[in-house]
Amino acid sequence: MTDDLTLGSPPAKKKFALWAKILIGMLLGVLVGLLFKETAVELKPIGTLFINAIKMLIVPLVFCSLVSGVTSMQDSQKLGRIGIKAFCLYLATTFVAIAVGLAFSIIAEPGVGLNMVATAVESQQVSSPSIIQTFLNLIPTNPVDALASGNILQIIIFALFFGVALNLCGDKGRLAIDLIDSLAEGTYKLTGMVMTLAPYGVFGLMAWTTGKYGLDVLLPLLKVVLLIYLACIFHVLFVYAPIIRIFAKLNPLRYLKGVVNPAFVGFSTCSSSGTLPITIKAAREEMGVSKGISSFVLPLGATINMDGTAIYQGVAAVFIAQAFGIDLSTGDYFTIIVTATLASIGTASVPGAGLIMLSLIFTSIGLPLEGLAIIAGVDRILDMARTTVNVCGDLMVSLLVAKSEKEIDEDVFNKSAT
């Protein structure tokens, strides 16, 4: 009798995965933008609300998750070891990324034949902070001000010191640790609630982007856009995936499936920090990375990992040099690589930051800054690709560090393939 009732019961409704909903929202946004153009631009507030909701999470999530992650690791030597591993991996992949961008642009020659001429107008010089100043700026003189202004790098440093201090307090620090653990769990729950709005936010953002820029603006720079997108895809498939296979001994296809949700959100929001809540959620729930590793490595990566931006800078610099007929020397290429790698440490992971970094590259090798205006027209579209790579790189490094520390649940990771 029970079997009959079971067989006769209506089948459960199949729910769309979040990434599928986001993809549908993105495609619908592109379609609406192409069809309605100026009217579609008015849909931007929908996307802005979603971005604001994400931004609302950033500071409490970074602070609470970092303090919670540090306090969960009682061994200070382990904390230092993890930090060094993550930092070195992030800088190494950024170095490789800009080399990939330079190689793609040198081979494809996207700017050859444009024969552009720089005007006599003096370019405004953009000064890059010195290495000493960059490190001095790591320490917040006022932690409350750092939290209020959203200075992620300073928040990370303060959270690390505060977490270590709470550990050293012993039993007296237990109450504060439990409180911050509860706050962290609250931010994770709030992240899940905000993510239900993702398909609508992505729809509004894509409708605005397509309605504002259309296809016409892409045509003159189509080669550059395609080149950067190809280089970004190459970096994920032929740098990240092999690293996962060779060094972590994990199935790269399962890693690629696990990054789908964060990649779509990063693609639409153009902010690694804005995607951080979703990145942490994917690392824990789909890749099996421990709470301690994900809470420490991912916020650090959202701040200093700029692989996608590095690819963009390599292609853009060579494109502008070729467009203006400027020959770059071996020293210029080396300067591009070093400047981009070091600049990535102190650059905000927010929309448009890549264009600011690009101005530093142009200044360092003597390219006309008016070339920025050419790139700026499609910067938002390029920002989508480079942010996606940044997010994928954050997750890749978290996997490597978790695997090396034996803090990955491989049952959860393997389940992502089913």
Secondary structure, DSSP 4 states (H G I P E B T S, - for coil): -HHHHHHHSPPPPPPPPHHHHHHHHHHHHHHHHHHHTHHHHTTHHHHHHHHHHHHHHHHHHHHHHHHHHHHT---HHHHHHHHHHHHHHHHHHHHHHHHHHHHHHHHH-TTTT------SSPPPP-PPPPHHHHHHTTS-S-HHHHHHHT-HHHHHHHHHHHHHHHHHTGGGGHHHHHHHHHHHHHHHHHHHHHHTTHHHHHHHHHHHHHHHHTTGGGSTTHHHHHHHHHHHHHHIIIIIHHHHHHHS---HHHHHHHTHHHHHHHHHH--HHHHHHHHHHHHHHTS-B-HHHHHHHHHHHHHH--HHHHHHHHHHHHHHHHHTTPPPPHHHHHHHHHHHHHHGGG---STTHHHHHHHHHHHHHT--TTHHHHHHTTHHHHHHHHHHHHHHHHHHHHHHHHHHTT-B-HHHHHHTT-
